[in-house]
Amino acid sequence: MNSKAEKELKPAIAQDYETGEVLMLAYMDEEALRLTRETGKAHYWSRSRGKLWKKGESSGHEQLVKDILIDCDEDTILLKVEQIGGACHMGYRSCFYRTINGAIVGKKVFEPDEVYGKKGKE
Amino acid sequence: MNSKAEKELKPAIAQDYETGEVLMLAYMDEEALRLTRETGKAHYWSRSRGKLWKKGESSGHEQLVKDILIDCDEDTILLKVEQIGGACHMGYRSCFYRTINGAIVGKKVFEPDEVYGKKGKE
């Protein structure tokens, strides 16, 4: 299996470096963090697919990393990024496009079918 | 033991509702989310202490919740909050007060010893 123990992964928050909008949360292992630092583009560990992925590898919606912060306990990462296109596979700028009561508050910036086609979501 | 399976917990990002600053990341179980919604003050599940806690219960640095967003996969919560005092037990406004290279970029807003005394960190 490709699964990794949860303890090896750290949640990583991606935030628009200009507007402050929180775009998404994903997980990083050491390799994802290393590649992110080396390439300047956000890489994550996909828990559902059990593999490393570069954000935007199928959509083109990459995240250009401007800064990387770490929290006090060193168990959470905050990426300040320039988001190309939208962060969310549903077509929104941010994955947080709904309130907990179901109201849509986010901005739709692309049509998922046009970007992902039949390949499935990133 | 008071520990909870990781799968019952969702990461919750607290963000300043006015400035957009990401303040901290903690975890919520259903009870923490229910109490947060009912009281309008952020509650979390402490993984290290194995118990529910109200943010600010020892420091007074409560988080007044203005809005609650959920992400596309419904596995991460984003709280828009008014942060009283500082979010970080180290005395900073945000727990993300350092770059990954160790540079201090955050704003110190209180002295931990004065707030927590010998009681230990919140």
gemmi code that builds the backbone of each chain (N, CA, C; Angstrom):
import gemmi

chains = {
    "A": [
        ("MET", (0.832, -1.206, 0.000), (0.000, 0.000, 0.000), (0.865, 1.254, 0.000)),
        ("ASN", (0.269, 2.308, -0.539), (0.979, 3.578, -0.597), (0.635, 4.496, 0.568)),
        ("SER", (-0.227, 4.027, 1.451), (-0.652, 4.922, 2.522), (0.499, 5.225, 3.467)),
        ("LYS", (0.427, 6.425, 4.050), (1.453, 6.840, 4.999), (0.798, 7.033, 6.350)),
        ("ALA", (1.556, 6.780, 7.380), (1.034, 7.032, 8.724), (0.713, 8.515, 8.829)),
        ("GLU", (-0.403, 8.819, 9.466), (-0.838, 10.209, 9.616), (0.260, 11.041, 10.275)),
        ("LYS", (1.000, 10.425, 11.187), (1.987, 11.196, 11.944), (3.125, 11.710, 11.083)),
        ("GLU", (3.306, 11.137, 9.906), (4.369, 11.610, 9.024), (3.917, 12.826, 8.215)),
        ("LEU", (2.623, 13.090, 8.245), (2.069, 14.163, 7.426), (1.752, 15.396, 8.270)),
        ("LYS", (1.960, 16.560, 7.654), (1.572, 17.803, 8.304), (0.539, 18.510, 7.439)),
        ("PRO", (-0.514, 19.043, 8.068), (-1.445, 19.847, 7.283), (-0.743, 21.102, 6.782)),
        ("ALA", (-1.035, 21.466, 5.550), (-0.458, 22.657, 4.939), (-1.592, 23.513, 4.399)),
        ("ILE", (-1.657, 24.743, 4.896), (-2.683, 25.689, 4.476), (-2.103, 26.526, 3.340)),
        ("ALA", (-2.843, 26.642, 2.246), (-2.417, 27.537, 1.167), (-3.258, 28.801, 1.228)),
        ("GLN", (-2.571, 29.930, 1.267), (-3.238, 31.225, 1.397), (-2.756, 32.147, 0.280)),
        ("ASP", (-3.664, 32.862, -0.339), (-3.297, 33.846, -1.362), (-2.371, 34.891, -0.738)),
        ("TYR", (-1.202, 35.058, -1.316), (-0.200, 35.933, -0.699), (-0.559, 37.412, -0.795)),
        ("GLU", (-1.498, 37.738, -1.667), (-1.893, 39.142, -1.801), (-3.186, 39.462, -1.056)),
        ("THR", (-4.202, 38.635, -1.260), (-5.512, 38.953, -0.672), (-5.704, 38.363, 0.723)),
        ("GLY", (-4.908, 37.353, 1.084), (-5.079, 36.699, 2.372), (-6.145, 35.610, 2.356)),
        ("GLU", (-6.798, 35.420, 1.217), (-7.831, 34.376, 1.138), (-7.232, 32.995, 1.401)),
        ("VAL", (-7.876, 32.233, 2.280), (-7.449, 30.853, 2.507), (-8.010, 30.009, 1.359)),
        ("LEU", (-7.123, 29.339, 0.653), (-7.504, 28.652, -0.583), (-7.824, 27.175, -0.376)),
        ("MET", (-7.034, 26.496, 0.419), (-7.228, 25.058, 0.605), (-6.356, 24.569, 1.750)),
        ("LEU", (-6.620, 23.359, 2.166), (-5.729, 22.663, 3.088), (-5.435, 21.293, 2.500)),
        ("ALA", (-4.162, 20.945, 2.472), (-3.764, 19.608, 2.032), (-2.655, 19.138, 2.968)),
        ("TYR", (-2.020, 18.032, 2.641), (-1.028, 17.463, 3.551), (0.324, 17.319, 2.868)),
        ("MET", (1.355, 17.497, 3.657), (2.716, 17.359, 3.144), (3.483, 16.308, 3.937)),
        ("ASP", (4.253, 15.506, 3.212), (5.284, 14.713, 3.866), (6.616, 15.419, 3.609)),
        ("GLU", (7.694, 14.850, 4.071), (8.991, 15.530, 3.928), (9.368, 15.752, 2.471)),
        ("GLU", (9.043, 14.762, 1.652), (9.367, 14.853, 0.224), (8.582, 15.988, -0.446)),
        ("ALA", (7.317, 16.106, -0.097), (6.489, 17.175, -0.674), (7.037, 18.544, -0.264)),
        ("LEU", (7.457, 18.656, 0.975), (8.005, 19.930, 1.446), (9.330, 20.226, 0.739)),
        ("ARG", (10.146, 19.216, 0.592), (11.443, 19.402, -0.079), (11.235, 19.870, -1.519)),
        ("LEU", (10.332, 19.198, -2.238), (10.066, 19.564, -3.629), (9.462, 20.965, -3.737)),
        ("THR", (8.616, 21.292, -2.778), (8.011, 22.632, -2.762), (9.099, 23.694, -2.612)),
        ("ARG", (10.035, 23.443, -1.715), (11.113, 24.412, -1.489), (12.052, 24.488, -2.682)),
        ("GLU", (12.319, 23.338, -3.277), (13.274, 23.301, -4.388), (12.721, 23.919, -5.664)),
        ("THR", (11.426, 23.662, -5.919), (10.857, 24.096, -7.192), (10.096, 25.414, -7.091)),
        ("GLY", (9.713, 25.795, -5.871), (8.907, 26.995, -5.715), (7.445, 26.795, -6.094)),
        ("LYS", (7.084, 25.517, -6.330), (5.686, 25.188, -6.638), (5.178, 24.181, -5.605)),
        ("ALA", (3.931, 24.382, -5.168), (3.411, 23.563, -4.075), (3.228, 22.104, -4.485)),
        ("HIS", (3.770, 21.223, -3.670), (3.585, 19.775, -3.805), (2.951, 19.267, -2.504)),
        ("TYR", (2.111, 18.268, -2.639), (1.441, 17.699, -1.469), (1.472, 16.175, -1.534)),
        ("TRP", (1.080, 15.577, -0.416), (0.854, 14.134, -0.384), (-0.658, 13.914, -0.402)),
        ("SER", (-1.138, 13.202, -1.419), (-2.569, 12.912, -1.489), (-2.885, 11.691, -0.641)),
        ("ARG", (-3.690, 11.908, 0.391), (-4.072, 10.776, 1.257), (-5.026, 9.836, 0.541)),
        ("SER", (-5.899, 10.412, -0.313), (-6.879, 9.557, -0.991), (-6.239, 8.716, -2.089)),
        ("ARG", (-5.256, 9.289, -2.777), (-4.621, 8.558, -3.877), (-3.323, 7.876, -3.459)),
        ("GLY", (-2.875, 8.196, -2.250), (-1.667, 7.557, -1.743), (-0.424, 7.869, -2.551)),
        ("LYS", (-0.317, 9.130, -2.983), (0.884, 9.479, -3.744), (1.160, 10.982, -3.673)),
        ("LEU", (2.388, 11.308, -4.004), (2.806, 12.701, -4.083), (2.160, 13.349, -5.306)),
        ("TRP", (1.772, 14.607, -5.187), (1.251, 15.305, -6.364), (1.689, 16.764, -6.348)),
        ("LYS", (1.897, 17.263, -7.552), (2.149, 18.687, -7.692), (0.809, 19.342, -7.944)),
        ("LYS", (0.464, 20.312, -7.132), (-0.792, 21.037, -7.338), (-0.796, 21.611, -8.752)),
        ("GLY", (-1.857, 21.302, -9.497), (-1.970, 21.818, -10.851), (-1.402, 20.898, -11.917)),
        ("GLU", (-0.969, 19.702, -11.524), (-0.325, 18.828, -12.507), (-1.291, 18.397, -13.618)),
        ("SER", (-2.584, 18.315, -13.311), (-3.531, 18.003, -14.382), (-4.331, 19.229, -14.817)),
        ("SER", (-4.562, 20.152, -13.911), (-5.386, 21.330, -14.223), (-4.580, 22.509, -14.749)),
        ("GLY", (-3.303, 22.521, -14.463), (-2.488, 23.701, -14.766), (-2.586, 24.769, -13.688)),
        ("HIS", (-3.421, 24.528, -12.709), (-3.649, 25.523, -11.655), (-2.601, 25.391, -10.560)),
        ("GLU", (-1.404, 25.774, -10.904), (-0.285, 25.647, -9.976), (-0.332, 26.702, -8.882)),
        ("GLN", (0.438, 26.435, -7.846), (0.612, 27.415, -6.776), (2.084, 27.811, -6.718)),
        ("LEU", (2.351, 29.072, -7.005), (3.714, 29.598, -6.957), (3.967, 30.107, -5.541)),
        ("VAL", (4.926, 29.497, -4.884), (5.115, 29.726, -3.455), (5.980, 30.952, -3.198)),
        ("LYS", (5.405, 31.898, -2.465), (6.098, 33.149, -2.154), (6.788, 33.088, -0.800)),
        ("ASP", (6.209, 32.324, 0.125), (6.800, 32.218, 1.451), (6.248, 30.962, 2.138)),
        ("ILE", (7.027, 30.431, 3.062), (6.588, 29.254, 3.825), (6.764, 29.565, 5.306)),
        ("LEU", (5.662, 29.477, 6.030), (5.690, 29.706, 7.473), (5.406, 28.390, 8.199)),
        ("ILE", (5.888, 28.325, 9.435), (5.649, 27.137, 10.255), (5.066, 27.604, 11.578)),
        ("ASP", (4.206, 26.799, 12.179), (3.574, 27.276, 13.412), (4.437, 26.959, 14.634)),
        ("CYS", (3.988, 27.444, 15.776), (4.765, 27.341, 17.014), (5.140, 25.906, 17.351)),
        ("ASP", (4.211, 24.983, 17.148), (4.463, 23.578, 17.470), (5.144, 22.822, 16.329)),
        ("GLU", (5.369, 23.512, 15.249), (6.037, 22.935, 14.075), (5.312, 21.705, 13.529)),
        ("ASP", (3.982, 21.749, 13.627), (3.226, 20.639, 13.056), (2.205, 21.092, 12.006)),
        ("THR", (2.272, 22.361, 11.619), (1.407, 22.864, 10.550), (2.196, 23.867, 9.707)),
        ("ILE", (1.967, 23.800, 8.406), (2.679, 24.655, 7.456), (1.694, 25.647, 6.841)),
        ("LEU", (2.151, 26.854, 6.610), (1.338, 27.867, 5.934), (2.096, 28.356, 4.704)),
        ("LEU", (1.510, 28.111, 3.548), (2.113, 28.543, 2.295), (1.450, 29.821, 1.827)),
        ("LYS", (2.263, 30.823, 1.526), (1.748, 32.034, 0.891), (1.986, 31.851, -0.594)),
        ("VAL", (0.910, 31.833, -1.359), (1.052, 31.455, -2.764), (0.376, 32.427, -3.726)),
        ("GLU", (0.872, 32.385, -4.950), (0.154, 32.975, -6.071), (-0.580, 31.815, -6.732)),
        ("GLN", (-1.898, 31.842, -6.650), (-2.703, 30.745, -7.185), (-3.044, 31.006, -8.649)),
        ("ILE", (-2.600, 30.120, -9.513), (-3.002, 30.199, -10.914), (-4.392, 29.567, -11.028)),
        ("GLY", (-5.313, 30.240, -11.709), (-6.662, 29.692, -11.851), (-7.357, 29.579, -10.509)),
        ("GLY", (-7.905, 28.415, -10.209), (-8.598, 28.213, -8.936), (-7.996, 27.057, -8.170)),
        ("ALA", (-8.075, 27.139, -6.848), (-7.505, 26.070, -6.017), (-8.414, 24.850, -5.963)),
        ("CYS", (-9.709, 25.058, -6.142), (-10.678, 23.997, -5.855), (-11.090, 23.224, -7.108)),
        ("HIS", (-11.132, 21.904, -6.974), (-11.498, 21.060, -8.115), (-12.966, 21.244, -8.516)),
        ("MET", (-13.725, 21.958, -7.684), (-15.122, 22.233, -8.009), (-15.266, 23.502, -8.847)),
        ("GLY", (-14.137, 24.151, -9.123), (-14.166, 25.326, -9.991), (-14.111, 26.655, -9.266)),
        ("TYR", (-13.993, 26.597, -7.954), (-13.950, 27.832, -7.176), (-12.511, 28.269, -6.913)),
        ("ARG", (-12.394, 29.552, -6.668), (-11.087, 30.103, -6.322), (-10.536, 29.421, -5.060)),
        ("SER", (-11.399, 29.252, -4.055), (-11.029, 28.622, -2.783), (-11.895, 27.392, -2.536)),
        ("CYS", (-11.319, 26.393, -1.881), (-12.112, 25.221, -1.488), (-13.154, 25.580, -0.428)),
        ("PHE", (-12.942, 26.699, 0.247), (-13.885, 27.129, 1.286), (-14.898, 28.081, 0.664)),
        ("TYR", (-15.728, 27.540, -0.204), (-16.675, 28.387, -0.933), (-18.082, 28.341, -0.349)),
        ("ARG", (-18.257, 27.574, 0.732), (-19.560, 27.449, 1.370), (-19.479, 27.713, 2.864)),
        ("THR", (-20.543, 28.294, 3.401), (-20.655, 28.350, 4.856), (-21.109, 26.978, 5.332)),
        ("ILE", (-21.000, 26.773, 6.630), (-21.408, 25.482, 7.195), (-22.923, 25.285, 7.066)),
        ("ASN", (-23.639, 26.365, 6.808), (-25.085, 26.262, 6.588), (-25.442, 26.050, 5.120)),
        ("GLY", (-24.430, 25.972, 4.278), (-24.677, 25.638, 2.878), (-24.743, 26.807, 1.907)),
        ("ALA", (-24.618, 28.003, 2.407), (-24.651, 29.170, 1.510), (-23.355, 29.247, 0.703)),
        ("ILE", (-23.498, 29.482, -0.594), (-22.323, 29.634, -1.451), (-21.797, 31.062, -1.318)),
        ("VAL", (-20.566, 31.185, -0.883), (-19.988, 32.515, -0.708), (-18.736, 32.704, -1.573)),
        ("GLY", (-18.297, 31.632, -2.203), (-17.062, 31.696, -2.983), (-17.288, 32.103, -4.429)),
        ("LYS", (-16.176, 32.352, -5.081), (-16.198, 32.819, -6.461), (-15.825, 31.674, -7.398)),
        ("LYS", (-16.711, 31.366, -8.345), (-16.412, 30.320, -9.314), (-15.553, 30.922, -10.418)),
        ("VAL", (-14.444, 30.266, -10.725), (-13.512, 30.848, -11.695), (-13.260, 29.956, -12.908)),
        ("PHE", (-13.723, 28.693, -12.835), (-13.612, 27.843, -14.017), (-14.633, 26.720, -13.955)),
        ("GLU", (-14.866, 26.088, -15.114), (-15.785, 24.960, -15.184), (-14.968, 23.670, -15.082)),
        ("PRO", (-15.201, 22.881, -14.023), (-14.404, 21.664, -13.823), (-14.380, 20.742, -15.045)),
        ("ASP", (-15.525, 20.571, -15.701), (-15.567, 19.660, -16.855), (-14.628, 20.107, -17.971)),
        ("GLU", (-14.501, 21.409, -18.109), (-13.638, 21.923, -19.176), (-12.157, 21.745, -18.842)),
        ("VAL", (-11.861, 21.762, -17.549), (-10.461, 21.668, -17.126), (-10.013, 20.220, -16.943)),
        ("TYR", (-10.887, 19.441, -16.298), (-10.488, 18.067, -15.984), (-10.995, 17.061, -17.002)),
        ("GLY", (-12.031, 17.446, -17.766), (-12.595, 16.535, -18.727), (-13.045, 15.259, -18.049)),
        ("LYS", (-12.713, 14.151, -18.636), (-13.123, 12.865, -18.090), (-12.008, 12.226, -17.251)),
        ("LYS", (-10.940, 13.012, -17.047), (-9.798, 12.452, -16.310), (-10.072, 12.311, -14.826)),
        ("GLY", (-11.139, 12.959, -14.386), (-11.418, 12.934, -12.951), (-10.738, 14.098, -12.292)),
        ("LYS", (-11.122, 14.315, -11.061), (-10.624, 15.494, -10.349), (-9.164, 15.343, -9.971)),
        ("GLU", (-8.527, 16.494, -9.835), (-7.158, 16.503, -9.319), (-7.219, 16.364, -7.816)),
    ],
    "B": [
        ("MET", (-8.289, 5.792, 28.188), (-7.606, 6.917, 27.543), (-8.613, 7.900, 26.961)),
        ("ASN", (-8.177, 9.136, 26.895), (-9.041, 10.167, 26.333), (-8.785, 10.413, 24.847)),
        ("SER", (-7.851, 9.694, 24.287), (-7.517, 9.967, 22.893), (-8.667, 9.619, 21.969)),
        ("LYS", (-8.731, 10.323, 20.867), (-9.770, 10.086, 19.869), (-9.107, 9.653, 18.588)),
        ("ALA", (-9.792, 8.816, 17.860), (-9.248, 8.419, 16.562), (-9.115, 9.664, 15.700)),
        ("GLU", (-8.017, 9.741, 14.967), (-7.776, 10.909, 14.115), (-8.947, 11.135, 13.164)),
        ("LYS", (-9.565, 10.059, 12.727), (-10.602, 10.200, 11.714), (-11.841, 10.926, 12.215)),
        ("GLU", (-11.996, 11.017, 13.524), (-13.140, 11.736, 14.064), (-12.879, 13.234, 14.128)),
        ("LEU", (-11.640, 13.618, 13.927), (-11.258, 15.020, 14.074), (-11.078, 15.687, 12.720)),
        ("LYS", (-11.471, 16.959, 12.673), (-11.239, 17.756, 11.468), (-10.333, 18.920, 11.814)),
        ("PRO", (-9.338, 19.208, 10.975), (-8.545, 20.407, 11.215), (-9.424, 21.644, 11.042)),
        ("ALA", (-9.212, 22.611, 11.914), (-9.969, 23.861, 11.855), (-8.971, 25.015, 11.848)),
        ("ILE", (-9.047, 25.819, 10.807), (-8.176, 26.979, 10.653), (-8.902, 28.184, 11.233)),
        ("ALA", (-8.221, 28.927, 12.090), (-8.797, 30.182, 12.587), (-8.123, 31.345, 11.864)),
        ("GLN", (-8.955, 32.197, 11.294), (-8.464, 33.329, 10.493), (-9.098, 34.618, 11.006)),
        ("ASP", (-8.312, 35.660, 11.148), (-8.845, 36.958, 11.553), (-9.882, 37.420, 10.519)),
        ("TYR", (-11.070, 37.703, 10.980), (-12.162, 38.012, 10.038), (-11.989, 39.367, 9.357)),
        ("GLU", (-11.138, 40.207, 9.925), (-10.944, 41.521, 9.318), (-9.676, 41.592, 8.471)),
        ("THR", (-8.571, 41.114, 9.014), (-7.292, 41.261, 8.306), (-6.967, 40.085, 7.393)),
        ("GLY", (-7.629, 38.937, 7.623), (-7.325, 37.749, 6.835), (-6.124, 36.968, 7.360)),
        ("GLU", (-5.491, 37.457, 8.425), (-4.333, 36.748, 8.976), (-4.737, 35.357, 9.465)),
        ("VAL", (-3.965, 34.346, 9.066), (-4.197, 32.997, 9.582), (-3.581, 32.929, 10.975)),
        ("LEU", (-4.391, 32.603, 11.955), (-3.962, 32.685, 13.351), (-3.445, 31.366, 13.909)),
        ("MET", (-4.098, 30.279, 13.581), (-3.729, 28.978, 14.140), (-4.489, 27.867, 13.428)),
        ("LEU", (-4.053, 26.661, 13.686), (-4.811, 25.488, 13.266), (-4.943, 24.577, 14.470)),
        ("ALA", (-6.173, 24.131, 14.724), (-6.406, 23.169, 15.793), (-7.402, 22.140, 15.257)),
        ("TYR", (-7.893, 21.279, 16.116), (-8.764, 20.198, 15.645), (-10.107, 20.232, 16.358)),
        ("MET", (-11.129, 19.856, 15.625), (-12.471, 19.820, 16.189), (-13.072, 18.428, 16.060)),
        ("ASP", (-13.760, 18.014, 17.120), (-14.646, 16.864, 16.998), (-16.074, 17.425, 16.897)),
        ("GLU", (-17.054, 16.559, 16.836), (-18.434, 17.042, 16.665), (-18.882, 17.921, 17.820)),
        ("GLU", (-18.470, 17.523, 19.017), (-18.850, 18.277, 20.210), (-18.243, 19.687, 20.187)),
        ("ALA", (-16.989, 19.780, 19.792), (-16.334, 21.092, 19.716), (-17.042, 21.982, 18.698)),
        ("LEU", (-17.420, 21.399, 17.573), (-18.124, 22.175, 16.551), (-19.497, 22.613, 17.049)),
        ("ARG", (-20.184, 21.721, 17.732), (-21.511, 22.050, 18.260), (-21.414, 23.204, 19.261)),
        ("LEU", (-20.452, 23.107, 20.183), (-20.286, 24.152, 21.193), (-19.874, 25.482, 20.556)),
        ("THR", (-19.046, 25.402, 19.527), (-18.633, 26.608, 18.824), (-19.837, 27.301, 18.206)),
        ("ARG", (-20.698, 26.506, 17.576), (-21.885, 27.085, 16.927), (-22.865, 27.628, 17.965)),
        ("GLU", (-23.004, 26.919, 19.062), (-23.985, 27.322, 20.070), (-23.563, 28.563, 20.850)),
        ("THR", (-22.262, 28.638, 21.142), (-21.788, 29.723, 22.009), (-21.211, 30.901, 21.239)),
        ("GLY", (-20.839, 30.650, 19.976), (-20.191, 31.704, 19.204), (-18.735, 31.906, 19.589)),
        ("LYS", (-18.204, 31.000, 20.400), (-16.788, 31.056, 20.795), (-16.123, 29.739, 20.391)),
        ("ALA", (-14.894, 29.858, 19.872), (-14.240, 28.670, 19.324), (-13.877, 27.652, 20.410)),
        ("HIS", (-14.276, 26.421, 20.166), (-13.905, 25.276, 21.002), (-13.164, 24.277, 20.114)),
        ("TYR", (-12.202, 23.607, 20.696), (-11.421, 22.612, 19.956), (-11.251, 21.343, 20.785)),
        ("TRP", (-10.748, 20.313, 20.105), (-10.335, 19.100, 20.809), (-8.812, 19.119, 20.875)),
        ("SER", (-8.288, 19.079, 22.089), (-6.840, 19.057, 22.245), (-6.334, 17.622, 22.109)),
        ("ARG", (-5.521, 17.395, 21.091), (-4.973, 16.047, 20.901), (-3.918, 15.736, 21.957)),
        ("SER", (-3.165, 16.761, 22.383), (-2.096, 16.501, 23.357), (-2.662, 16.264, 24.755)),
        ("ARG", (-3.739, 16.974, 25.076), (-4.308, 16.818, 26.418), (-5.489, 15.858, 26.445)),
        ("GLY", (-5.940, 15.455, 25.262), (-7.032, 14.493, 25.188), (-8.329, 15.000, 25.776)),
        ("LYS", (-8.613, 16.283, 25.526), (-9.876, 16.814, 26.040), (-10.343, 18.022, 25.235)),
        ("LEU", (-11.622, 18.304, 25.398), (-12.219, 19.478, 24.776), (-11.706, 20.734, 25.478)),
        ("TRP", (-11.477, 21.793, 24.743), (-11.102, 23.052, 25.381), (-11.716, 24.224, 24.653)),
        ("LYS", (-12.042, 25.229, 25.440), (-12.482, 26.491, 24.851), (-11.250, 27.348, 24.693)),
        ("LYS", (-10.991, 27.820, 23.488), (-9.859, 28.707, 23.257), (-9.975, 29.907, 24.181)),
        ("GLY", (-8.920, 30.155, 24.940), (-8.922, 31.294, 25.851), (-9.401, 30.965, 27.248)),
        ("GLU", (-9.648, 29.691, 27.535), (-10.221, 29.363, 28.844), (-9.253, 29.688, 29.992)),
        ("SER", (-7.949, 29.614, 29.711), (-7.008, 30.016, 30.767), (-6.392, 31.389, 30.494)),
        ("SER", (-6.253, 31.754, 29.247), (-5.598, 33.024, 28.894), (-6.566, 34.194, 28.775)),
        ("GLY", (-7.828, 33.883, 28.571), (-8.802, 34.932, 28.269), (-8.800, 35.324, 26.804)),
        ("HIS", (-7.903, 34.731, 26.042), (-7.770, 35.077, 24.627), (-8.752, 34.277, 23.775)),
        ("GLU", (-9.992, 34.622, 23.932), (-11.058, 33.903, 23.238), (-11.118, 34.264, 21.756)),
        ("GLN", (-11.813, 33.415, 21.015), (-12.068, 33.683, 19.598), (-13.573, 33.801, 19.402)),
        ("LEU", (-14.010, 34.997, 19.021), (-15.433, 35.242, 18.774), (-15.696, 34.929, 17.302)),
        ("VAL", (-16.552, 33.948, 17.083), (-16.709, 33.393, 15.735), (-17.715, 34.204, 14.928)),
        ("LYS", (-17.250, 34.722, 13.799), (-18.095, 35.540, 12.928), (-18.715, 34.721, 11.815)),
        ("ASP", (-18.014, 33.666, 11.384), (-18.540, 32.834, 10.306), (-17.809, 31.489, 10.328)),
        ("ILE", (-18.470, 30.471, 9.836), (-17.856, 29.141, 9.754), (-18.016, 28.638, 8.330)),
        ("LEU", (-16.889, 28.343, 7.700), (-16.899, 27.806, 6.335), (-16.419, 26.358, 6.368)),
        ("ILE", (-16.835, 25.613, 5.346), (-16.425, 24.211, 5.228), (-15.861, 24.024, 3.827)),
        ("ASP", (-14.884, 23.146, 3.684), (-14.277, 23.010, 2.351), (-15.047, 22.007, 1.486)),
        ("CYS", (-14.626, 21.910, 0.248), (-15.340, 21.101, -0.743), (-15.508, 19.648, -0.303)),
        ("ASP", (-14.482, 19.095, 0.302), (-14.531, 17.697, 0.741), (-15.150, 17.540, 2.125)),
        ("GLU", (-15.508, 18.643, 2.740), (-16.125, 18.653, 4.063), (-15.275, 17.963, 5.114)),
        ("ASP", (-13.961, 18.133, 4.962), (-13.083, 17.571, 5.991), (-12.165, 18.617, 6.629)),
        ("THR", (-12.399, 19.879, 6.326), (-11.649, 20.959, 6.971), (-12.585, 22.133, 7.226)),
        ("ILE", (-12.402, 22.773, 8.370), (-13.255, 23.894, 8.789), (-12.423, 25.175, 8.787)),
        ("LEU", (-13.058, 26.261, 8.388), (-12.406, 27.571, 8.438), (-13.254, 28.511, 9.277)),
        ("LEU", (-12.681, 28.960, 10.383), (-13.385, 29.878, 11.267), (-12.905, 31.298, 11.002)),
        ("LYS", (-13.844, 32.192, 10.775), (-13.527, 33.619, 10.695), (-13.788, 34.174, 12.087)),
        ("VAL", (-12.746, 34.683, 12.719), (-12.879, 35.050, 14.124), (-12.379, 36.454, 14.435)),
        ("GLU", (-12.917, 36.973, 15.532), (-12.316, 38.135, 16.177), (-11.450, 37.580, 17.301)),
        ("GLN", (-10.157, 37.734, 17.170), (-9.230, 37.174, 18.159), (-8.987, 38.170, 19.278)),
        ("ILE", (-9.338, 37.788, 20.488), (-9.002, 38.613, 21.650), (-7.547, 38.322, 22.012)),
        ("GLY", (-6.748, 39.343, 22.228), (-5.337, 39.132, 22.577), (-4.588, 38.457, 21.446)),
        ("GLY", (-3.873, 37.388, 21.760), (-3.119, 36.672, 20.741), (-3.528, 35.222, 20.687)),
        ("ALA", (-3.421, 34.633, 19.501), (-3.814, 33.232, 19.333), (-2.759, 32.272, 19.877)),
        ("CYS", (-1.519, 32.715, 19.879), (-0.410, 31.782, 20.131), (0.051, 31.805, 21.582)),
        ("HIS", (0.270, 30.615, 22.136), (0.703, 30.519, 23.527), (2.122, 31.061, 23.734)),
        ("MET", (2.812, 31.346, 22.626), (4.154, 31.927, 22.719), (4.103, 33.458, 22.801)),
        ("GLY", (2.891, 34.010, 22.740), (2.741, 35.449, 22.905), (2.525, 36.217, 21.614)),
        ("TYR", (2.459, 35.484, 20.525), (2.287, 36.143, 19.232), (0.811, 36.197, 18.846)),
        ("ARG", (0.538, 37.155, 17.982), (-0.814, 37.280, 17.459), (-1.229, 35.995, 16.725)),
        ("SER", (-0.310, 35.457, 15.915), (-0.552, 34.236, 15.147), (0.478, 33.178, 15.518)),
        ("CYS", (0.058, 31.920, 15.476), (1.010, 30.815, 15.697), (2.030, 30.730, 14.561)),
        ("PHE", (1.712, 31.312, 13.422), (2.619, 31.274, 12.272), (3.492, 32.533, 12.287)),
        ("TYR", (4.331, 32.619, 13.286), (5.132, 33.830, 13.459), (6.551, 33.664, 12.937)),
        ("ARG", (6.866, 32.498, 12.374), (8.213, 32.238, 11.845), (8.146, 31.699, 10.427)),
        ("THR", (9.143, 32.075, 9.630), (9.292, 31.404, 8.345), (9.945, 30.055, 8.608)),
        ("ILE", (9.907, 29.202, 7.596), (10.499, 27.879, 7.745), (12.024, 27.965, 7.897)),
        ("ASN", (12.575, 29.117, 7.547), (14.012, 29.327, 7.733), (14.357, 29.926, 9.093)),
        ("GLY", (13.321, 30.156, 9.909), (13.568, 30.604, 11.280), (13.452, 32.095, 11.517)),
        ("ALA", (13.183, 32.861, 10.480), (13.035, 34.312, 10.666), (11.718, 34.619, 11.371)),
        ("ILE", (11.774, 35.482, 12.365), (10.558, 35.891, 13.075), (9.860, 36.968, 12.255)),
        ("VAL", (8.631, 36.709, 11.874), (7.888, 37.676, 11.067), (6.601, 38.119, 11.758)),
        ("GLY", (6.271, 37.452, 12.873), (5.011, 37.745, 13.550), (5.132, 38.847, 14.582)),
        ("LYS", (3.983, 39.237, 15.065), (3.896, 40.343, 16.015), (3.640, 39.789, 17.418)),
        ("LYS", (4.518, 40.112, 18.346), (4.327, 39.668, 19.728), (3.358, 40.629, 20.402)),
        ("VAL", (2.346, 40.081, 21.045), (1.312, 40.945, 21.618), (1.138, 40.761, 23.128)),
        ("PHE", (1.757, 39.706, 23.689), (1.710, 39.568, 25.152), (2.877, 38.702, 25.615)),
        ("GLU", (3.145, 38.772, 26.919), (4.199, 37.954, 27.509), (3.576, 36.698, 28.105)),
        ("PRO", (3.936, 35.534, 27.577), (3.308, 34.286, 28.051), (3.366, 34.107, 29.564)),
        ("ASP", (4.497, 34.430, 30.183), (4.617, 34.238, 31.640), (3.588, 35.058, 32.408)),
        ("GLU", (3.291, 36.234, 31.880), (2.328, 37.097, 32.561), (0.899, 36.592, 32.414)),
        ("VAL", (0.644, 35.908, 31.313), (-0.715, 35.438, 31.041), (-0.956, 34.052, 31.629)),
        ("TYR", (0.016, 33.180, 31.438), (-0.187, 31.798, 31.874), (0.418, 31.517, 33.245)),
        ("GLY", (1.355, 32.362, 33.674), (2.020, 32.152, 34.957), (2.662, 30.788, 34.992)),
        ("LYS", (2.493, 30.094, 36.059), (3.087, 28.765, 36.214), (2.101, 27.662, 35.839)),
        ("LYS", (0.958, 28.074, 35.324), (-0.078, 27.077, 35.022), (0.254, 26.252, 33.794)),
        ("GLY", (1.233, 26.719, 33.043), (1.559, 26.022, 31.806), (0.745, 26.590, 30.677)),
        ("LYS", (1.140, 26.224, 29.488), (0.525, 26.801, 28.311), (-0.896, 26.302, 28.100)),
        ("GLU", (-1.656, 27.131, 27.414), (-2.989, 26.709, 27.003), (-2.858, 25.846, 25.763)),
    ],
}
model = gemmi.Model(1)
for chain_id, residues in chains.items():
    chain = gemmi.Chain(chain_id)
    for i, (resn, *xyz) in enumerate(residues, 1):
        res = gemmi.Residue()
        res.name, res.seqid = resn, gemmi.SeqId(i, " ")
        for name, pos in zip(("N", "CA", "C"), xyz):
            atom = gemmi.Atom()
            atom.name, atom.element = name, gemmi.Element(name[0])
            atom.pos, atom.b_iso = gemmi.Position(*pos), 0.0
            res.add_atom(atom)
        chain.add_residue(res)
    model.add_chain(chain)
structure = gemmi.Structure()
structure.add_model(model)
structure.setup_entities()
